Amino acid sequence: MSRAEIARRCSVSKPTVSSDVETLLALGLVEERGRGTSGNGRPGRLVAFNPSAGYVVGMDVGGTTTRAVLADLDGRVVTNHREATEAGSADALLRQIAGVVERLVDARNGDAPILEIAIGTPGVVDAVRRRVAIAPNLPALESDGFLDRLDVALGRPATVLNDVNAATRGELEHGAGRGVDDLVYVSIGTGLGLGVVVAGVVHHGVGGRAGELGLLPYPPGRDTILEDALSGRGIRAHSLAVGGDGDPATAFRQADAGLDPGASAIERFQTDLAWALVAVVTLLDPRRIVLGGGIGLRCAPFIDRIRADVARLAGFDIDVRVAELGDDAGLTGAVATALEPARDVRRWMEGGPQRSIPRHHHPLPVNDIANTHATPLEEP
């Protein structure tokens, strides 16, 4: 739109708008694209957002697979990368993450800066104490100083968040949670985790432990936790107990066809799931619950029964849906997390932290990383 239209819509004086637009043009965040139509006098130059002014990196680091994308400021994916996770040691994982980012940097069109990096990982991510805990699928993350060493390896601070919280944000903005401000995302796979959205914001908790429902002792009086029942290993145990082969995929196929022993195994799983969801709605009263993860996605054929079971136990109807983004939820959420600060116009206008990664940046050797402390970026 024209500068005059910006001034009209924002109720700001034309000279102020003109000055700000000139600043944003110099920064490259906006660009001029021809002239508009006008019945009175010369038409003004049109100004548009420039999504190629910078890029973000989103990563999903899992116990077996690491995925990453380079996206522009509109969130459009420029290039992507996938490889097996180097899970053997913290040093190997640090080298791998830095190497993946380097490949994405080299794939840029031009030299626009990498503005933000966001990485979803397993485990409880305590951003205040700068540590990751309870990551049995990727214990390298729990090594002392891993997050600080990661910042140094990348040459800049990165945002690291729990993978379920990343998937929650992905579904919230681009999947089954669109248009909802209060949401619970339930990830059921090798483990059990919740992402909690309150008033449109993902709630992490004081120490990053919000949503760790899988650690709840269950059933009462036994030395087991809820994750033992609501996970792949839970279905395996149910299947073996009723004479099945222990394969969750087989159990779901049989249940979908109404055949035992799979139908009996999945019925037991759904009983535990209904109890857990009622606990969630009793505590949080969300607008919607979204089921994701490898096991959660398999619940699609049974979603009507799950809704009915929850409504019967809770005493009111609950909007329960299956995630729409599938395995891409975490990666989508990582990109969304990186885009929020990257698109903060105030940071651009006030000369905030826009440090870029050089095209030929080479991470420090791991033995140097161990003895180096990252310097946090200054707040604008």
Secondary structure, DSSP 8 states (H G I E B T S, - for coil): -BHHHHHHHHT--HHHHHHHHHHHHHHTSEEEEEE---SSSS--EEEEE-GGG-EEEEEEE-SSEEEEEEEETT--EEEEEEEE---S-HHHHHHHHHHHHHHHHHT-SSS--EEEEEEEESSEEETTTTEEE--TT-GGGGSTTHHHHHHHHHTS--EEEEHHHHHHHHHHHHSTTTT-SSEEEEEESSSEEEEEEETTEEE--TTS-TT-GGGSB-STTSS-BHHHHSSHHHHHHHHHHTT--S-HHHHHHHHHTT-TTHHHHHHHHHHHHHHHHHHHHHHH--SEEEEEHHHHGGGGGGHHHHHHHHHHHHSS---EEE-SSGGGHHHHHHHHHHHHHHT-HHHHHTT-------TT-----HHHHTT---------
